[in-house]
Amino acid sequence: MPRSSSTSVARTRLVGLLGPAFVAAIAYVDPGNVAANLTAGARYGYLLVWVLVAANVMAVLVQYLSAKLGVVTGRSLPEVLGERLRRPARLAYWAQAEVVAGATDLAEVIGGAIALHLLFGVPLVLGGLITGLVSLAVLSVQQRRGQRMFERLIASFLLVLTVGFCAGLLFSPPDAGAVLGGLVPRLQGTDSLLLAASMLGATVMPHAIYLHSALARDRRRHDAAVRVRQGVSVSEASTDRLLAATRWDVVCALVLAGGVNVAMLLVAASNLPGRAGTDSIEGAHAAISGSLGAGVALLFAIGLLASGLASSSVGAYAGAEIMAGLLRVRVPLLGRRLVTLVPAVGLLATGISPTWLLVLSQVVLSFGIPFAAIPLVTLTRRVSLLGKHRNALATQLMAWVVAGVIVVLNVALLTLTITSR
């Protein structure tokens, strides 16, 4: 086979292995991100751009380690932890992971409800129910058509929300100098720190760490099954090939998701400061309509709806994998989706500001990140688990720096919040 032809075949195969990271990336552009990023841009302009950039760099490293664990070991992070923890510790760990999953589900259902209200005037409670039911249909694709079709469907949602959230930049480009100034790390008091933690919690998502390892595990099994059917041996070389594809998958997916997050903040920083009512998504939508036109506002609402529907499905998928790995109990995805929908709809019925619930959910998520990131960093350095694919010294040092930054930020957030009262 000519060299150019073999290179083309290799590239085609590489593209065919992409996908798991794009499912995980939906968690990085869910409605919680919308609330946190719009609030940050409206209140502080370009001040917190650096938070999103730093968080996305952290996310690339963390998600790659998660995927690597799944590819090399053939097990998810919850499964590996479930094997190593004694029952009391396993139950406690599962409880905190479920709190994180609940906060995630809250954000996603509320986001879909707000989008339906903006687009069609649907009451929030009914919108939450519709979001949950549509996510059931999305999950049924995974159950009936398999992971590959599910990945393609989620990637389609990702494309829609990218267009919806980035459209405003075409009509109102941000100030380049101000954007560069926003890359300088700094804060302005406790409220900006609260938002920074919220943005971090919305960007480095605990449930995405758990889920990505499971998606990578399933991709390894699928690839192995295909190679066996083709009469090709499953060797160490195939693991190396999967890891190479995984690196491309993670970088491409998270650069896209990170760009969408930054775009949301820039749109808010350019158009929303000083406008009344921008402390809520509904108010921000109205301000975007007034500043950029009804067409851009419509695209924004469609993007929010795509975000809510896709991320709600991915969140339920993650929760099921967490329970299966830690408790060794596999609840049907559709049944879990119905059960976890109840608290989110109940909170919508209380009348509490949906945007405030979204921001608060992201703060809860930021406190759940160390419980996912620290075990991940610890496990991926072990020769007994990953062999030659264990973390190199430089990778391990960077991973500990990331975990340390997350812990320090959360401690500072808690301290400042308490002392400011």
N, C-alpha and C positions, 0 to 999 in steps of 0.2 A: 504494500500500500504506500503511495507517495506520502512524503512527509507532511505536505499541506493538508492532504485528506485525513491523515491520522490526527493531526492537530485539530481539525474541524470536528472530528468525531469526539475527541477528548473534551472539547469545549461544549459540545452538545450534551454529553453525559454530565458535565459539571453543572450546566444550567438545570438539567433534569433533577439534580440532587438539591437544588435550592427550594426553600419553602418553609421549613419549621420556624426560622427566625422571623419571617413575615407574619406568622400567626402570633408569635410572642410579641412582636412589635406593636400589634394592635393595643396591647396593654399600655404602651407608651404614648398613645394618642387617644386615650379614652376621655369621657366627659370631665373627669377630675382634672385632667390636664387643661382642658378648656377653661374651667373655672379658675384654676390657679394662675394660668398664664395671662388671661384677660384681666384678672384682678391686679396682678403684678404690674402689667403694662399701664393700666389705667391709673393706678395710685402712684407708681414710682417711675413711669416712663421707661427709659432704657437701663435703669440702675441694675436690674437683676438678670440682664442677658448672660452674664458670666455664669450664673447658677445653672442655666439650661445647658450651656456648652460643657461645663465641668461634669454635670450629671450625665450627659450623653456619652462623654468619654468613659466615665465610670461604668455606664450601662454596657458599652461594647465589651469591656473586659469581663464583667460579671456574667453576661449572657454567653460569652464564648466558653467560659469555664463551666457553666451549667451544661451547655450542649456537649462539650468535650467529655464530661462525666457520663452522659447518656450514651455517646457514641462508643467510648472505650469499654465501659463496664457492661453495657446492655441493660442498665437499670437507671431509674430516675433518682433524683436526690431524696425524695420522701422514702423510696424503697431502701436506699442505702442506709439512711438514718434509722428506718424501722428495723433493720437487721441489727443495728449496733446499740440501740437504746433499750434499756429495760422498760418493762410495762409502765410504771409510774411516770418515768421521764418521757416515754413515748406519748402517753395520754396528755401530759402537760404541754408538750411540744405541739401536738395536734390541736389542742384548745387554742393556743395563740395563733396558729396558722388559720384556724377557722374564723377567728376574729378578723384577721387580715382579709380573708376571703369574703367575709360579710361586709367589710368596709368597701372592698372592691365592687361587690355586687350592688351596694347602695349607690355608689357613684354612677355606675353604668345604667341602671334602671332609671334613676333620676334624670340623667342626661337624655336618654331616649324620650322620656315623658316631656321634658322641656322642649325638645325638638318638635314633637308632635303638636304641642300647644302652640309653638311659634308658626308652624306650617299650616295647621288646620283648625286651631282653636280648641283642640281636644283638652278636656279637664285633666289635671296632672295625674290623679289617681287612675283614671281610665287609660291615660297614656302610659303609665307604668305597667299596667296589665297587658296592654298591647305589645309593649317592648318585650316583656317576658314571654309572651306567646310567640312572637316572631322569632325570638332567640331559640325557642323550642324547635321551630322549623329549621333553623340553621343547624342546630345540633343534630337533628335527624339526618341531615346530609352526611355528617361524619359517621353516624351509626349505620346508614344504609349504603352509602356510596364510597366510604373509606376516607382515609386521611388525605390522600392527594386531592380529591375533589373538594374536601373541606378547606384545604390550604388555598386552592384556587378561588373559592368563594370569599374567604377572608381577605385575600389579596385584592379582590375586586372592591370590597368595602374600603380597603386602605387607599386605593386609587381615588375613589369618590371623595373621601374625606380630605385627601391631600388637595384636590382641586378646590373643595369648598372652603377650607381654612386658609389657603394661600392666595385665593383670588384677590383679596383686598390689596395685596402688595403691588399688583399690576396697576391699580388705579391710584394708589397713594404710596409711592416708594418711600422708605424711611430715610432719615438723615444719616448718611454714611459716617460722618464724624461722631454723631451721638451713639451710633451702634458700636463703633470702636471704643468709645468711652465706656460703654456698658460692659466691655470685656475686662475692665479693671475690677478685681474683687473688693467689694465694700458693701456695707449695710447702713440702714438709717433707723436704728431702734428696734424694739421688740417686735413690732408688727411686721417689719420687713424680714426679720428672722423667721417669724411664723410662716410668712409666705415662702421664704426660701426653703424651709423644711417641707412645706406643702408641695412645692415644685419638685423637690428631690423625691418625695414620696410618690409623686405622680409620674416621675421619670424612671427611677430605678424601682421597679415594682416587684415586691416579694413573690406574688403569685406567678409572675412571669418567670422568675428564677426556677421555681418548682416545676412549672409546666414545660419550660424549654428542654429540660433534661428528659422529660417523658416523650416529647415530640422527637428529640434526637434519638432516643432509644428505639422508638417505633420505626424511624427512618432506617436505622441500622438493621432491624429485623426485616424490613421490607426489602432493602438492598440485598441482604443475604439470601432471602427467599428467591429473588429474581436471579441472582447469580447461580444458585443451585439449579433452578429450572433451565438455565442456559448451559449447564454443565461446566461452569467455571468455579474453581475452588475459592472458598472464602478464606483469605489469608491476611497477614498483617498489612500487606500492601493495600488491601481494600479498606482497612481502617485508616491508613494514612490518606487515602484518596477521599474518604468521607470527612476527615478532619480538614483537609484543604478546602473542600466544598463548604464546610461549616464556617470557616473563617470568612469566605466571601459572602455567604448567606447572612452572617451576623453584621458584618460591616455595611453591606448594601441596605439591609432592612433598617438598621438603627440610624444610619446617616439620613435616610428618608424620614424616619419618625422624628429624629432630632431637628431636621430642617422644618418640619411642620410645626413643632413646638415653638421654635424660634420665630417662625412666621406669625404665629398667633400673638406672641408678645409684641412683636414689632408693629402689627396692625393696631393693637390696643395702644401702644406707646405713641404712635403717630396720629391717631384719630380720636382717642377716648379721654385723655387727660382734661380735667375741667368740665366734662360733660356730666350732667346730673343723671343719677340712676345707674351708673356703670359698675356699681358694686354687685350687680346681679347679671346673669347671662341674658335674661330678658331685656334688661336695660342696655347692656352692651350691644345686643342685637338691634335695638331701636336706634342707638347712637350710630352704629355702623350704617344702618339704613339712611339716617339723616346726613351722614358725612360722605358716604361712598355710593349711596343709591340703593334702591330696592333690589336690584339684580344681585349685587354683592351680598346683601343681607339674606337673600333667598339661598344663594350658594352656601353661605355660612350655616344656615339652618339645616340644609340637606347634609352638609358635612357632619354636623352634630348628630343628626339622626343615624347616619352610617356608622359613626363612632359608637353610639349607644348600642345599636343592634349587634354589631360585630363584637365589641368588647364584652357585652353581656354574655354572649355565647362562649367566648374564650374564658371568661371568669368562671363560669359554671364547669367547664372542662377542667380547669386548673383545680377547682375545689374537689372534683371527683378523683383526680389523680393524687391529691394530698391525702384524702381519706383512704384510698386504696393502698398507698405506700406505707402510711404510718399505722393504720389500724388493720390492714389486710382485709378490709371490707369494701367491696366494690358495689356501690349504689348505682343503679341505672342513671345515665346522664339526664334523661328527661324527667325522671322522678326528682332528682336533686334540684333541677331547675325550678320545678314547681314549689318545692319546700322553701328554697332560699328567696323566692320572689316575695313571700309574705312579709318579712320585716321591712323590705324596701318600700313596698306599697303602703304598709302601715305608717311609716315615717312620712311619706308623702301626704297621707291623710291628716297629719297633725297640724299642718299649716305652717310649719317651720320653713324659713327661707330655703328653697332648694339649692341655691348657690352656696349658702353658708354650709349646708349639709355636705355639699361636694368638697369644699375646701377642708372641712373638718375630717372627712373620710381620708383625704390625702395625708393629713397629719398622722392619723392612725396608721396608715400604710408606712410612713417614714419610720415609725417605731418598730414595725415588723421587719424592716430590711435587715438589721443585724442578725436576726434569728435565722434568716436564709443565707446571708452572705458569709458570715463567719464559719458555719459548718462547711459551706461550699469551698472556701479557701483552704480550710484545714484538710478536707478530704482529697482535694485535687493535688496536694503536694505528696501524697503517700505512694511510695513505690509499690507497696503491696496491693494497692487498688488500681493504679493506672500504669504501672510498669514504666517503660521508657517515655510514656506520654505525660508523666507527672510534670507539675509546673517547674519550669526553670527558675533559678534563683531570682533573676530580674522580674519575671512574671509574679513570683510569690511575693516579692517586696512590694510591687505595685498593687497587688491584690490586698495586702495588709494595710497599705496606705489608704486605699479606697474604703475598706471596712472601718478603719480608724476615723476617717473624716466623717463617715455616717454616724458613728457612735458619738463623737464629740459634738456634732451639730445637734443631735437629739438631746444630749445632756444640757447643752447651752439653751436650747429652746425651752426645756422644762424649767430650768433655773430662772430664766428671765421672765417666763410667763408667771411663775409663782411670786417672784419678788416685785413684779410690777403691779400686783393686785393690792 
